[in-house]
């Protein structure tokens, strides 16, 4: 089984010795994504809602670059600077996973890079919209 390194300019570039994601067979493992705007490398805003939305957009871009989509995410881990912000994060998260949500862990951590309020990493299964994996074809945004 080969290991494929995933990189896209639609999400913030890795700033250390790690990859945005790695695909091994049909599994995709993402690195943690902060709510950084890819073009500026600045947090999308000071609040948990804007950072959550941008982090999930970054996850979406990375997973799509690996040949999948949010529909095929099977596990997420959310790191929160303050667990009391869980309800606000959860409201935005639910917009991205409205049906058949993936398994999830959410934990409070002492600190996150760049003063971020949250970080998320995912595991996804590769899919191919052209093979009828996603109905109707192409809706999930998978790369053919």
C-alpha positions in Angstrom: 0.0 0.0 0.0 1.4 3.4 -0.9 1.3 6.6 1.1 0.3 9.7 -0.8 1.0 13.1 0.6 -1.9 15.6 0.0 -1.3 19.3 -0.4 -3.6 22.1 -1.6 -3.3 25.8 -1.7 -7.0 26.0 -0.8 -6.0 25.4 2.8 -3.1 26.9 4.9 0.2 25.3 4.0 1.9 23.2 6.6 4.4 25.2 8.7 6.5 22.4 10.0 7.5 18.8 9.2 4.0 17.5 8.6 1.5 17.2 5.7 -1.9 18.7 5.3 -3.1 15.1 4.8 -2.0 11.7 4.0 -3.9 9.1 1.9 -3.2 5.4 2.4 -5.4 3.2 0.3 -8.9 4.4 0.7 -8.3 6.2 4.0 -7.4 9.9 4.3 -5.9 11.3 7.5 -5.9 15.1 7.9 -3.6 17.2 10.0 -5.3 19.5 12.4 -6.8 22.6 10.8 -7.1 25.9 12.5 -9.5 28.7 11.4 -6.7 30.3 9.3 -7.6 32.0 6.0 -5.2 30.4 3.5 -4.3 33.6 1.7 -3.4 35.6 4.8 -2.5 32.9 7.3 -4.5 34.9 9.8 -7.4 33.6 12.0 -10.7 34.2 10.3 -11.8 36.1 13.4 -11.5 36.3 17.1 -14.6 34.2 17.8 -15.2 30.5 17.9 -17.9 30.6 15.2 -15.7 32.2 12.5 -12.7 30.1 13.4 -14.9 26.9 13.3 -16.3 27.8 9.9 -12.9 28.5 8.4 -11.3 25.4 9.9 -14.1 23.3 8.4 -13.6 25.0 5.0 -9.9 24.1 5.3 -10.8 20.5 6.1 -13.2 20.4 3.2 -10.4 21.7 0.8 -7.9 19.1 2.1 -10.3 16.2 1.9 -11.4 17.2 -1.6 -7.8 17.4 -2.7 -7.3 13.9 -1.5 -10.3 12.6 -3.6 -13.1 12.7 -1.1 -15.6 15.0 0.5 -17.2 15.9 3.9 -19.9 13.3 3.2 -17.3 10.6 3.6 -15.7 11.8 6.8 -16.0 9.0 9.3 -14.2 10.5 12.4 -13.4 13.9 13.7 -11.5 15.2 16.6 -12.1 18.8 17.8 -9.7 20.5 20.1 -11.2 23.5 22.0 -9.4 26.1 23.9 -12.5 26.5 26.1 -15.0 23.6 26.4 -17.7 26.2 27.3 -17.7 27.2 23.6 -18.7 23.7 22.6 -22.3 24.7 21.8 -21.2 27.5 19.5 -18.7 25.3 17.7 -21.3 22.5 17.5 -23.9 24.8 15.8 -21.4 25.6 13.0 -20.2 22.0 12.8 -23.8 20.8 12.3 -24.0 22.9 9.2 -21.2 20.9 7.6 -22.4 17.5 8.8 -26.2 17.8 8.6 -26.9 14.0 8.1 -25.1 10.9 9.1 -22.5 12.8 11.1 -19.2 11.2 11.7 -18.0 9.9 15.0 -16.5 12.7 17.0 -14.3 13.4 20.0 -14.2 16.9 21.4 -11.7 17.9 24.1 -10.4 21.0 25.9 -6.7 21.7 25.5 -4.4 24.1 27.4 -3.5 26.1 24.3 -3.6 26.0 20.5 -1.2 27.4 18.0 -1.5 31.1 17.1 -4.0 31.7 19.8 -6.7 29.8 18.0 -9.9 28.9 19.8 -10.3 25.5 18.0 -8.7 23.0 15.8 -10.1 20.0 13.9 -8.7 16.9 12.3 -10.5 14.2 10.4 -10.4 10.7 8.9 -12.3 10.2 5.7 -12.8 7.4 3.2 -12.0 8.1 -0.4 -15.0 8.2 -2.8 -15.6 8.5 -6.5 -18.7 10.4 -7.6 -18.3 9.1 -11.1 -18.9 5.6 -9.8 -22.2 6.6 -8.1 -20.7 6.8 -4.6 -22.4 10.2 -4.2 -25.9 10.8 -5.3 -26.8 12.8 -7.2 -23.5 12.7 -9.1 -21.0 15.3 -8.0 -23.1 16.8 -5.2 -20.6 16.1 -2.5 -17.7 17.8 -4.3 -15.5 14.7 -4.7 -12.7 15.0 -7.2 -13.2 12.6 -10.1 
